Amino acid sequence: MAGKLKEPRVITDHNREPVCILPAGFYFDDARWDRIWERYEEKGESLTHEDLRTLFPDEPALVPRKV
């Protein structure tokens, strides 16, 4: 399941509640999966783009695009 996402992906919990939305180009692997779930459980609600940027500060897919 590891690799760069070709399109955005919505991660949901067992109740189909959103955990987060990962953007296209995000590198996804088991270690990142675990970090996302740990943060989700700590926060108790869906993760925002800013939460993801805090977790993965060097992820190019999370850098805001200049218009």
Residue pairs with C-beta under 8 A, 6 or more apart in sequence:
1 28
1 29
1 30
1 33
2 27
2 28
2 29
2 30
3 27
3 28
3 29
4 25
4 26
4 27
4 28
5 22
5 23
5 24
5 25
5 26
5 27
5 28
5 61
6 24
7 24
8 21
8 22
8 23
8 24
9 21
9 22
9 26
9 28
10 18
10 20
10 21
10 22
11 18
11 19
11 20
11 21
11 22
11 36
12 18
12 19
13 19
13 40
17 46
18 46
19 36
19 37
19 40
19 46
19 47
20 36
20 40
20 46
20 47
20 48
20 51
20 52
22 28
22 52
22 61
23 61
23 62
24 61
25 60
25 61
26 59
26 61
26 62
27 59
27 61
32 56
35 55
35 56
36 47
36 52
36 55
39 47
39 51
39 55
40 46
40 47
43 51
47 55
49 62
52 59
52 62
53 59
53 62
56 62
